[in-house]
Amino acid sequence: MITELLTEDSIYTTTYEIHLTMASINGETITGVALAFLAILFIYAGLVNSVWAKILLADYFLLVMGIAFIVLGVLTMRKNRRSPVTEHSH
């Protein structure tokens, strides 16, 4: 039935594609990307400013935390794909 819906050019195709996209993005991944981006900005600031250079170690720690969150998000996505959550209706 899904293949029939996907072959038609209708709202069902768009809804199914959005569901697949949203299933591949989770909070851990978004947090990791934000932390990594912030750390890269701070590292750049440390390269051009002597005050920021004093906390360069903390900037690298933020980068490592961001990468760890991205890895955690990927592992969570893989786990959720293997064991889908089922809802119980009462």
C-alpha positions in Angstrom: 0.0 0.0 0.0 2.9 2.4 0.7 4.4 1.8 -2.7 1.0 2.7 -4.3 0.9 5.9 -2.3 4.5 6.8 -3.1 4.0 6.3 -6.9 1.2 8.9 -6.9 2.0 12.5 -6.9 0.0 13.5 -3.8 0.2 14.7 -0.3 1.0 11.2 1.0 4.3 11.2 -0.8 5.4 14.5 0.8 4.2 13.3 4.3 6.1 10.1 4.0 9.3 11.9 2.9 9.0 14.3 5.8 8.6 11.4 8.2 11.7 9.8 7.0 13.7 13.0 7.3 12.5 13.7 10.8 13.3 10.2 11.9 16.9 10.8 10.9 17.3 13.9 13.0 17.2 13.8 16.8 18.0 16.2 19.7 21.4 14.7 20.3 22.5 15.3 16.7 21.2 18.9 16.8 23.0 19.6 20.1 26.2 18.1 18.8 26.2 20.2 15.6 25.5 23.4 17.6 28.2 22.7 20.1 30.8 21.8 17.4 29.9 25.0 15.5 30.2 27.1 18.6 33.5 25.5 19.5 34.9 26.2 16.0 33.9 29.9 16.4 35.6 30.0 19.8 38.7 28.4 18.5 38.9 30.9 15.7 38.4 33.7 18.2 41.2 32.2 20.2 43.5 32.4 17.2 42.9 36.1 16.6 42.5 37.4 20.2 44.9 36.8 23.1 42.2 36.9 25.7 40.3 34.1 24.0 43.5 32.2 23.5 43.7 31.7 27.3 40.6 29.5 27.3 41.5 27.5 24.2 41.5 24.3 26.1 37.9 24.8 27.0 37.1 25.4 23.4 38.6 22.1 22.4 36.6 20.5 25.2 33.4 22.0 23.7 34.4 20.5 20.3 34.9 17.1 21.8 31.5 17.3 23.6 29.9 18.3 20.3 31.4 15.3 18.5 30.4 13.0 21.3 26.8 14.3 21.1 26.8 13.7 17.3 28.1 10.1 17.8 25.4 9.6 20.6 22.7 10.8 18.2 23.8 8.5 15.4 23.9 5.5 17.8 20.5 6.4 19.1 19.1 6.6 15.6 20.5 3.1 14.8 19.1 1.7 18.0 15.6 3.1 17.2 15.6 1.7 13.7 16.4 -1.8 14.9 13.7 -1.8 17.6 10.8 0.4 16.6 8.6 1.8 19.4 5.1 0.4 19.4 2.2 2.2 21.0 -0.4 0.3 23.0 -4.0 1.4 22.6 -6.4 0.9 25.4 
